[in-house]
Structure formats: C-alpha cells, structure tokens
Amino acid sequence: MNDSKGYWAATLSLLTRILIVWFLASYGAGILFAPALNTIHLGGYPLGFWFAQQGSIYVFLILIYYYVKKMGEIDRAFGVSDE
C-alpha cells in the first residue's frame, strides 16, 4: 500500500509540472504574455504570435517526450514497468 501511494504521488507530481508548463506555453505565452513577447521578433514575426501559432505545438511535443521518459523512470523505480 505504501508503494502505491508513492507511485501515485510521483505520477501526480509529474502531471502537475507538465500541466503548469503546458498552461504557460499555450495560454501564458500565447495570450497573457503576448504583448511583452511581441517586442521580440522570430523569423520576422512577433514572438507572442509565434508561440500562439507554432511554439506551443513544439512545447507540447517536447512535453509528450518528457512524460514518456519520466513515466518510464517512475515505473521502473516502483517495479511496475512492462520491460
């Protein structure tokens, strides 16, 4: 029972961190911080616009890779890996 609580605590901690990054990349960089980011240009476009259109997609792909890697580590640490 103690291992299952530790497993879920580690999993929820990982999910919380990923959701915070997801929020900051999509809503934060694309909407909330867009006026400040628009003072910087990337490829001829304002950075806030770039994050709203393309940057958040790249961040999501990186988050998926990070999630898979970290969940594999958590699974191996708690002995629930299917490897």
Number of C-alpha atoms within 10 A of each C-alpha: 6 6 10 10 10 13 18 12 12 17 16 12 12 16 14 12 11 17 13 11 16 18 14 16 21 20 16 17 24 23 16 13 15 19 15 12 18 17 11 12 13 12 7 8 12 17 23 24 19 20 24 18 12 12 17 20 15 11 16 16 11 11 16 12 11 14 16 11 11 15 16 15 13 19 16 13 11 13 12 11 12 7 7
